[in-house]
């Protein structure tokens, strides 16, 4: 991507002042090497976001930014309802509340190594993965509505999870304001048999070990030890979230003129927060968020069942669960005044700093855990939020490596079977229902996650705590 129009503030921060229809500046956090690997659409989309009504402070792109639907993936923007602010379905994305949770196990790498293949087979058998995957759970429509209202709390109440987990999930596992009645019947039909499933694409269930610790004090607070085994689960709201996005994007495009919205891109379809459509979307989106939280809680339960059978000495405790395709209502200070803003994070992770009241008490002195997923054969990272992040990006950080090429390009370049053999040679066991899916998610199809994380740390968005490397990966 070319940086024409951006002023370089430092090696990892670029700013474009408002021009044309832009209402606020566009700010890009990334080193020059990362920017060179971005497509030009990132800058165009970021400037389009900066033109939306009611946006405050700036439109931001994280170091892993790449071209998305409407918003760049890795995009962050906050809107003030009192200033005509909007909510954008494209600014949340189709996989509503896609996110990642990490669990500690109390095991070390050497203890797990002899059981690696058996665990890979058992997890692949016990946790359905792939396009259209369905699980053993069958929900009636009444029960599905209860799930959409209750989130992870609903799952725990039905025996799929532990009460202790809820403290370490955003909003204690249940998003207020969910309105199942605003979710279409088609969306509900798509979801009623998909709870407890990974889905496809870049979603995964991964057994990892801590390869490096950067911040011993924060690592202790998070329960991370050198060579300690952790489990990470990356998935979202499955078919329900995708259908919610599809339904409301269509309606927002249709009604843009009614609201007097002159959109720079129809993919930025949105509605005023205080409109009936905006409120209906928010109710449906929050129901989708609860679906994702419940789904990750059920997969955690299924994972614990597998470990209990194969490694009964393991104790899987939830480190943290954080979403990265959301719109959250949060208090933030703008020009010295506290406001309630609607913060869109699309492919970006909440990263509250030390002392923030929303951070679990156990971590409050360290800051919120920020989980950065890798891609099958690469490192993942656990970071912590910072106090400066509040003013830098509404307490937001990157969420992963970010794609460097499309899935089609990756499929043309790599062969799934060959990749499986190469990764096994490196000691990584992969299980997937699709060789094509493996090729599309090849590690080389993504940016260098270490470079992304280093850039985020230099910017002050988050601080590195630990690096983890994969041992087993179940891929959709």
Backbone torsions as a table, in degrees:
resi	resn	phi	psi	omega
1	UNK	NA	140.6	177.2
2	UNK	-84.0	145.5	-178.4
3	UNK	-98.9	15.6	179.1
4	UNK	-57.1	130.3	-179.2
5	UNK	96.5	-18.6	178.1
6	UNK	-95.0	138.9	172.2
7	UNK	-94.6	130.7	179.3
8	UNK	-81.2	111.8	179.0
9	UNK	-84.6	-37.1	172.0
10	UNK	-158.9	-173.9	-174.1
11	UNK	-62.0	-19.4	-175.3
12	UNK	-128.7	17.4	-179.3
13	UNK	-141.7	126.4	-176.7
14	UNK	-129.9	139.5	-174.6
15	UNK	-133.8	133.7	173.1
16	UNK	-115.4	123.2	178.5
17	UNK	-71.1	154.8	-178.4
18	UNK	-58.2	135.6	174.7
19	UNK	-146.9	153.4	-178.4
20	UNK	62.4	-126.9	-177.2
21	UNK	-83.2	-5.7	-176.9
22	UNK	-63.2	135.8	178.7
23	UNK	-97.4	-25.1	-178.0
24	UNK	-138.5	166.7	176.4
25	UNK	-66.5	161.9	170.0
26	UNK	-108.7	129.0	-177.4
27	UNK	-123.8	128.7	-179.4
28	UNK	-117.2	124.3	176.5
29	UNK	-103.4	108.5	178.2
30	UNK	-177.5	149.6	172.4
31	UNK	-75.8	162.5	-175.2
32	UNK	-60.9	-36.4	179.2
33	UNK	-62.5	-40.7	178.8
34	UNK	-68.3	-40.0	-179.3
35	UNK	-63.7	-38.5	179.0
36	UNK	-59.4	-30.5	-179.3
37	UNK	-85.0	-6.1	178.9
38	UNK	-84.6	149.2	174.2
39	UNK	-81.4	157.3	-175.3
40	UNK	-62.7	-20.2	-179.9
41	UNK	-62.1	-25.1	-179.1
42	UNK	-60.2	-49.0	179.8
43	UNK	-64.3	-42.4	179.9
44	UNK	-61.6	-46.3	-178.7
45	UNK	-67.4	-37.9	179.8
46	UNK	-63.0	-41.2	178.2
47	UNK	-67.6	-35.2	176.3
48	UNK	-64.0	-41.6	177.6
49	UNK	-61.4	-39.4	-179.4
50	UNK	-65.1	-11.3	-180.0
51	UNK	-96.2	-2.6	-176.0
52	UNK	-73.8	147.3	-178.8
53	UNK	-62.3	140.0	173.2
54	UNK	76.4	5.5	177.9
55	UNK	-69.6	142.4	-178.6
56	UNK	-121.0	149.6	171.2
57	UNK	72.2	-66.7	-179.6
58	UNK	-173.6	163.3	167.4
59	UNK	-99.8	130.4	-171.5
60	UNK	-116.4	147.8	170.1
61	UNK	-126.5	134.6	-178.2
62	UNK	-84.3	168.8	-176.7
63	UNK	-62.9	-18.3	179.1
64	UNK	-97.0	16.0	-172.1
65	UNK	-61.5	142.1	170.0
66	UNK	-153.3	171.1	-174.0
67	UNK	-60.0	129.7	177.9
68	UNK	-129.8	-165.0	178.7
69	UNK	-90.7	106.2	-179.5
70	UNK	78.8	-79.8	172.4
71	UNK	-77.5	146.9	167.3
72	UNK	-66.4	145.0	171.3
73	UNK	-69.8	130.1	-167.5
74	UNK	94.0	16.9	-179.0
75	UNK	-98.3	144.4	179.1
76	UNK	-134.7	132.5	176.4
77	UNK	-153.4	143.0	-179.8
78	UNK	-121.5	142.2	-173.8
79	UNK	-127.8	141.1	-178.5
80	UNK	-101.9	114.8	-178.7
81	UNK	-62.8	-26.1	-179.9
82	UNK	-75.0	-12.9	179.0
83	UNK	-112.1	26.3	179.9
84	UNK	77.7	21.2	-177.8
85	UNK	-60.2	153.0	-176.3
86	UNK	-115.5	162.5	167.8
87	UNK	-115.8	133.4	-174.6
88	UNK	-118.5	121.4	176.4
89	UNK	-63.0	-34.9	176.9
90	UNK	-68.9	-24.4	178.3
91	UNK	-79.0	-10.2	173.9
92	UNK	-100.9	-42.8	179.8
93	UNK	102.1	173.3	-176.9
94	UNK	-81.9	-33.9	179.6
95	UNK	-91.9	76.7	-174.8
96	UNK	-57.6	131.3	177.5
97	UNK	61.4	21.9	167.8
98	UNK	-52.4	135.9	-176.4
99	UNK	-166.2	-173.0	-176.2
100	UNK	-139.4	142.1	172.4
101	UNK	-127.5	146.8	179.8
102	UNK	-123.4	138.9	179.0
103	UNK	-120.7	138.7	170.1
104	UNK	-85.5	159.3	-175.4
105	UNK	-124.2	-17.4	-173.5
106	UNK	78.1	1.3	179.3
107	UNK	-99.8	162.3	169.8
108	UNK	-113.9	168.7	-173.3
109	UNK	-56.8	-42.2	-177.0
110	UNK	-65.6	-33.6	178.1
111	UNK	-67.3	-35.3	-175.9
112	UNK	-83.7	-28.6	-171.9
113	UNK	-50.9	-47.6	-178.6
114	UNK	-65.3	-20.3	-177.4
115	UNK	-100.9	5.8	-170.3
116	UNK	-59.5	-49.6	-177.8
117	UNK	-65.3	-42.3	179.3
118	UNK	-64.1	-40.7	177.8
119	UNK	-64.4	-41.8	179.2
120	UNK	-59.6	-46.3	179.8
121	UNK	-64.2	-42.6	-176.5
122	UNK	-68.8	-41.4	178.7
123	UNK	-65.4	-41.1	179.6
124	UNK	-63.8	-34.4	178.9
125	UNK	-75.9	-34.1	-170.5
126	UNK	-91.6	-24.7	-178.0
127	UNK	-117.0	103.0	-177.0
128	UNK	-59.7	138.8	-179.5
129	UNK	-140.0	153.9	175.8
130	UNK	116.5	171.0	-179.6
131	UNK	-60.1	127.1	177.0
132	UNK	68.7	15.6	-177.3
133	UNK	-62.2	141.6	178.6
134	UNK	-124.9	150.7	-178.7
135	UNK	-107.5	-170.8	-179.0
136	UNK	-81.6	-13.2	-177.3
137	UNK	-83.4	127.6	177.7
138	UNK	-121.2	117.3	-176.2
139	UNK	-103.1	136.1	167.1
140	UNK	-72.1	166.7	180.0
141	UNK	-66.0	-34.4	177.2
142	UNK	-64.7	-42.8	-179.8
143	UNK	-70.0	-34.6	177.6
144	UNK	-63.2	-39.9	177.0
145	UNK	-63.3	-37.8	177.4
146	UNK	-64.1	-38.5	177.1
147	UNK	-64.1	-42.4	-178.7
148	UNK	-66.2	-25.6	176.2
149	UNK	-86.6	-30.4	-169.2
150	UNK	-102.7	-18.6	177.5
151	UNK	59.7	-141.2	-179.2
152	UNK	-63.5	-29.5	176.1
153	UNK	-59.1	-42.6	176.5
154	UNK	-57.7	-46.0	-178.5
155	UNK	-62.9	-44.4	-179.8
156	UNK	-63.2	-41.8	-179.7
157	UNK	-62.6	-22.3	-180.0
158	UNK	-102.3	12.3	173.7
159	UNK	90.7	5.0	179.2
160	UNK	-101.8	65.8	-179.3
161	UNK	140.3	175.7	-175.9
162	UNK	-115.0	143.8	176.9
163	UNK	-55.3	-37.7	-178.0
164	UNK	-64.1	-22.0	-179.9
165	UNK	-63.3	-35.2	-166.4
166	UNK	-63.1	-29.1	179.2
167	UNK	-63.0	-24.0	-172.1
168	UNK	-109.7	25.7	174.6
169	UNK	-119.8	142.7	174.6
170	UNK	-47.6	135.7	178.3
171	UNK	55.9	28.9	-179.0
172	UNK	54.2	30.9	171.0
173	UNK	88.0	-0.6	-178.5
174	UNK	-142.4	121.4	-179.1
175	UNK	-88.3	121.1	176.9
176	UNK	-67.4	153.8	175.3
177	UNK	86.6	8.3	176.9
178	UNK	-69.6	140.2	-179.6
179	UNK	-129.9	88.5	-179.5
180	UNK	-56.2	-27.5	-179.7
181	UNK	-65.6	-20.0	179.6
182	UNK	-90.0	3.4	176.5
183	UNK	-96.5	130.3	-174.9
184	UNK	-67.2	156.7	176.5
185	UNK	-60.9	-35.9	180.0
186	UNK	-63.9	-41.6	177.5
187	UNK	-61.9	-41.6	-179.3
188	UNK	-67.4	-38.5	177.4
189	UNK	-60.9	-38.3	-178.7
190	UNK	-67.1	-25.1	-171.5
191	UNK	-101.0	-20.0	-167.0
192	UNK	-60.6	-21.9	178.7
193	UNK	-116.8	15.2	-174.7
194	UNK	-110.7	5.0	179.7
195	UNK	-68.9	139.2	-178.9
196	UNK	80.6	25.9	179.8
197	UNK	-126.1	150.1	-176.5
198	UNK	-80.6	-34.6	-171.6
199	UNK	81.5	-157.8	-172.5
200	UNK	-123.6	-161.2	179.0
201	UNK	69.6	-134.8	-175.1
202	UNK	-88.8	11.4	179.3
203	UNK	-74.2	149.0	-177.1
204	UNK	-158.9	162.4	167.2
205	UNK	-124.9	116.6	-168.8
206	UNK	-129.6	132.1	169.2
207	UNK	-92.9	127.8	-173.7
208	UNK	-132.9	165.8	171.4
209	UNK	-130.6	151.6	-178.5
210	UNK	-76.2	112.0	-177.0
211	UNK	-92.5	-28.9	178.7
212	UNK	-147.7	143.8	173.0
213	UNK	-116.4	126.0	-178.4
214	UNK	-98.0	-30.2	-175.4
215	UNK	-132.7	90.9	-174.4
216	UNK	-57.3	-37.8	-177.6
217	UNK	-66.2	-47.4	178.0
218	UNK	-67.8	-36.4	177.9
219	UNK	-59.3	-42.2	177.6
220	UNK	-62.9	-42.0	179.1
221	UNK	-61.5	-34.4	-178.9
222	UNK	-87.2	-4.0	-180.0
223	UNK	77.2	27.3	-178.3
224	UNK	-103.1	134.8	179.4
225	UNK	-130.2	154.8	178.6
226	UNK	-57.5	129.3	-178.3
227	UNK	67.6	7.1	176.2
228	UNK	-69.4	144.3	-178.2
229	UNK	-90.0	133.6	174.7
230	UNK	-128.1	164.2	176.8
231	UNK	-126.1	130.8	178.0
232	UNK	-119.5	139.3	-178.4
233	UNK	-123.8	121.0	-177.9
234	UNK	-121.6	110.3	176.7
235	UNK	-165.8	179.3	-175.8
236	UNK	-139.6	-137.9	-171.6
237	UNK	-97.2	12.1	172.1
238	UNK	54.7	-142.6	-174.9
239	UNK	-65.5	-30.4	-179.4
240	UNK	-63.0	-48.7	-179.4
241	UNK	-62.7	-39.9	179.8
242	UNK	-63.8	-40.7	-178.6
243	UNK	-70.3	-37.5	175.7
244	UNK	-58.8	-47.5	178.6
245	UNK	-59.0	-45.0	-179.8
246	UNK	-62.6	-46.7	-177.1
247	UNK	-61.1	-48.3	-173.5
248	UNK	-79.8	-30.1	174.3
249	UNK	-61.4	-42.8	179.5
250	UNK	-60.4	-44.7	-178.5
251	UNK	-69.8	-38.0	179.3
252	UNK	-65.4	-38.7	176.2
253	UNK	-62.3	-45.3	-177.1
254	UNK	-62.5	-35.5	-173.5
255	UNK	-101.1	6.9	-178.7
256	UNK	-56.8	-44.7	179.8
257	UNK	-63.2	-36.8	178.5
258	UNK	-58.1	-35.1	-179.8
259	UNK	-89.6	1.2	-178.4
260	UNK	70.9	27.9	-177.5
261	UNK	-92.4	123.5	174.8
262	UNK	-103.0	92.0	-171.7
263	UNK	-80.4	133.5	175.6
264	UNK	-70.2	-17.4	-178.6
265	UNK	-155.0	126.6	-177.9
266	UNK	-61.2	-22.2	176.9
267	UNK	-69.0	-14.1	175.8
268	UNK	-89.8	20.7	179.7
269	UNK	-47.3	133.4	-174.3
270	UNK	-152.9	177.9	176.8
271	UNK	-146.5	148.3	175.3
272	UNK	-55.4	136.8	-178.8
273	UNK	-55.0	-38.9	-174.7
274	UNK	-86.8	3.8	177.0
275	UNK	-82.5	163.5	176.3
276	UNK	-60.5	-43.4	179.3
277	UNK	-63.8	-43.8	178.6
278	UNK	-60.1	-42.5	-179.7
279	UNK	-69.3	-37.6	177.6
280	UNK	-64.7	-42.9	177.9
281	UNK	-61.6	-44.6	-179.9
282	UNK	-59.5	-40.9	177.9
283	UNK	-63.4	-41.9	178.8
284	UNK	-69.1	-43.4	-179.8
285	UNK	-61.0	-41.2	179.0
286	UNK	-65.9	-34.4	173.6
287	UNK	-63.1	-39.3	175.9
288	UNK	-64.1	-37.6	176.7
289	UNK	-62.2	-43.3	178.4
290	UNK	-64.2	-34.7	176.2
291	UNK	-60.5	-45.3	-179.9
292	UNK	-64.3	-42.4	179.7
293	UNK	-63.8	-40.9	177.4
294	UNK	-65.4	-40.1	-179.0
295	UNK	-62.4	-45.9	179.9
296	UNK	-66.9	-32.2	178.0
297	UNK	-67.2	-41.3	178.5
298	UNK	-65.5	-42.8	178.5
299	UNK	-62.8	-35.1	174.7
300	UNK	-60.2	-44.3	178.5
301	UNK	-61.0	-45.4	179.4
302	UNK	-62.8	-38.4	178.1
303	UNK	-65.2	-41.5	177.0
304	UNK	-61.5	-36.8	178.3
305	UNK	-62.3	-42.0	179.3
306	UNK	-65.2	-45.6	179.8
307	UNK	-64.5	-36.5	179.8
308	UNK	-62.7	-32.2	179.8
309	UNK	-79.0	-40.4	-172.6
310	UNK	-97.8	-29.9	179.9
311	UNK	-139.5	73.5	-172.7
312	UNK	-61.6	-15.4	178.3
313	UNK	-80.8	-9.7	-178.7
314	UNK	-74.3	145.5	175.9
315	UNK	-128.4	103.8	-174.1
316	UNK	-87.7	106.7	179.7
317	UNK	-110.0	137.3	-177.8
318	UNK	-73.0	121.8	172.9
319	UNK	-76.3	-56.0	177.8
320	UNK	-171.0	156.8	176.1
321	UNK	-131.7	123.3	-178.7
322	UNK	-138.6	139.7	-178.6
323	UNK	-95.8	157.4	178.8
324	UNK	-136.4	17.7	168.8
325	UNK	-134.5	85.2	-168.4
326	UNK	-149.2	165.6	161.6
327	UNK	-127.6	117.3	-175.9
328	UNK	-116.1	142.2	172.9
329	UNK	-86.0	116.8	-174.9
330	UNK	-139.9	147.5	171.9
331	UNK	-82.3	130.5	176.4
332	UNK	-142.0	153.9	178.0
333	UNK	-92.5	127.6	177.5
334	UNK	-128.1	120.5	-177.3
335	UNK	53.2	41.5	175.8
336	UNK	80.5	0.6	-177.7
337	UNK	-117.3	133.2	178.5
338	UNK	-78.4	129.8	-179.6
339	UNK	-131.1	152.3	171.6
340	UNK	-90.5	113.3	-175.0
341	UNK	-114.3	156.5	175.8
342	UNK	-104.1	100.5	-172.1
343	UNK	-92.7	116.0	175.1
344	UNK	-89.0	126.6	172.5
345	UNK	-126.1	109.0	179.8
346	UNK	-112.1	107.1	-172.2
347	UNK	66.5	36.0	177.7
348	UNK	-143.5	149.3	-171.2
349	UNK	-113.1	137.1	171.9
350	UNK	-60.0	140.5	-174.5
351	UNK	-146.0	65.4	-179.9
352	UNK	-67.4	144.1	-176.3
353	UNK	-88.3	179.0	179.2
354	UNK	-54.8	139.9	176.5
355	UNK	86.7	-9.3	-178.7
356	UNK	-68.8	133.7	-175.3
357	UNK	-64.7	-20.5	179.2
358	UNK	-81.3	-8.7	178.3
359	UNK	-82.6	132.5	178.4
360	UNK	-51.4	142.9	-175.5
361	UNK	-53.3	-35.7	-178.2
362	UNK	-61.1	-28.8	-175.3
363	UNK	-110.2	2.1	-166.9
364	UNK	-61.9	-32.0	178.9
365	UNK	-76.4	-21.1	-177.2
366	UNK	-94.9	-28.2	-172.4
367	UNK	103.1	161.8	-177.7
368	UNK	-65.8	134.1	171.8
369	UNK	-61.1	135.2	178.6
370	UNK	-120.7	115.5	-172.3
371	UNK	-103.4	120.0	-176.1
372	UNK	-112.2	110.0	-176.3
373	UNK	-81.1	143.7	173.5
374	UNK	-93.4	-155.5	-176.7
375	UNK	-134.4	87.2	169.1
376	UNK	64.9	-62.6	-177.0
377	UNK	-110.0	9.4	-174.8
378	UNK	-114.3	173.2	176.8
379	UNK	-64.9	151.5	161.3
380	UNK	-118.0	166.2	-175.9
381	UNK	-135.6	149.5	169.1
382	UNK	-116.5	121.9	-179.0
383	UNK	-116.7	-179.1	174.0
384	UNK	-133.1	143.8	178.5
385	UNK	-67.8	161.5	-176.9
386	UNK	-124.6	158.3	174.0
387	UNK	-66.5	-42.7	178.7
388	UNK	-60.8	-24.5	-179.4
389	UNK	-57.6	-25.7	179.2
390	UNK	-59.1	-46.1	-179.3
391	UNK	-86.2	-22.7	-178.1
392	UNK	-76.1	-35.6	-170.6
393	UNK	-160.2	29.4	-174.7
394	UNK	54.4	42.7	178.7
395	UNK	54.1	56.6	179.3
396	UNK	-129.2	150.7	177.2
397	UNK	-139.9	176.5	178.4
398	UNK	-65.3	169.8	-178.2
399	UNK	-124.0	-12.2	-178.7
400	UNK	-175.1	-157.4	-178.9
401	UNK	-81.6	-35.0	-174.7
402	UNK	84.5	135.8	-177.5
403	UNK	-67.9	142.7	174.2
404	UNK	-104.0	-17.3	176.8
405	UNK	-150.3	160.3	-178.2
406	UNK	-70.8	164.7	177.0
407	UNK	-63.6	-36.6	178.4
408	UNK	-63.8	-44.0	178.4
409	UNK	-62.1	-41.9	-179.8
410	UNK	-63.6	-40.7	-179.2
411	UNK	-64.1	-35.1	178.1
412	UNK	-71.0	-28.4	-173.2
413	UNK	-89.5	-35.5	-174.4
414	UNK	-118.6	154.1	174.4
415	UNK	-108.7	131.4	-175.5
416	UNK	-59.2	-45.6	-177.9
417	UNK	-62.1	-41.7	179.1
418	UNK	-63.9	-41.6	178.2
419	UNK	-62.3	-42.5	178.9
420	UNK	-58.4	-42.3	-179.9
421	UNK	-66.8	-41.9	-179.9
422	UNK	-63.9	-42.3	-179.2
423	UNK	-69.8	-37.0	176.5
424	UNK	-62.7	-37.6	178.0
425	UNK	-62.1	-28.0	177.3
426	UNK	-87.7	3.7	178.0
427	UNK	89.0	16.2	-177.9
428	UNK	-112.8	119.1	178.6
429	UNK	-91.7	122.6	179.6
430	UNK	-110.3	137.6	172.1
431	UNK	-128.4	127.2	-178.5
432	UNK	-153.8	145.5	177.2
433	UNK	-77.0	-5.8	-171.5
434	UNK	-141.8	120.6	173.1
435	UNK	-65.7	-34.4	177.9
436	UNK	-62.7	-42.9	179.3
437	UNK	-60.6	-37.8	177.5
438	UNK	-63.9	-44.9	-179.9
439	UNK	-62.9	-42.0	-178.8
440	UNK	-65.0	-27.0	-178.8
441	UNK	-105.5	24.2	179.1
442	UNK	-54.3	140.0	179.1
443	UNK	-52.3	-35.4	-178.6
444	UNK	-71.4	-9.5	178.1
445	UNK	-81.5	-3.9	-177.9
446	UNK	-116.0	160.4	174.6
447	UNK	-68.0	170.8	177.7
448	UNK	-73.8	107.4	-175.5
449	UNK	-62.8	-31.3	178.7
450	UNK	-65.4	-39.5	178.0
451	UNK	-66.0	-38.5	178.5
452	UNK	-62.9	-46.5	-178.3
453	UNK	-66.0	-41.9	178.6
454	UNK	-61.2	-40.4	179.4
455	UNK	-65.5	-42.8	178.4
456	UNK	-60.2	-37.7	179.5
457	UNK	-71.0	-42.6	179.1
458	UNK	-62.9	-32.9	178.2
459	UNK	-70.9	-21.0	-176.1
460	UNK	91.7	9.6	-179.2
461	UNK	-73.1	-32.4	-178.9
462	UNK	-163.5	163.7	177.8
463	UNK	-118.7	141.9	-179.1
464	UNK	-71.3	135.1	176.2
465	UNK	-112.3	-49.4	-177.4
466	UNK	-155.3	151.1	171.1
467	UNK	-105.9	139.3	175.6
468	UNK	-124.7	148.4	-179.8
469	UNK	-120.7	147.7	-175.2
470	UNK	-78.0	145.9	170.0
471	UNK	-116.2	-40.1	178.6
472	UNK	-136.8	137.0	177.2
473	UNK	-137.5	118.9	171.4
474	UNK	-95.7	117.9	-175.2
475	UNK	-112.1	142.8	171.2
476	UNK	-74.9	NA	NA
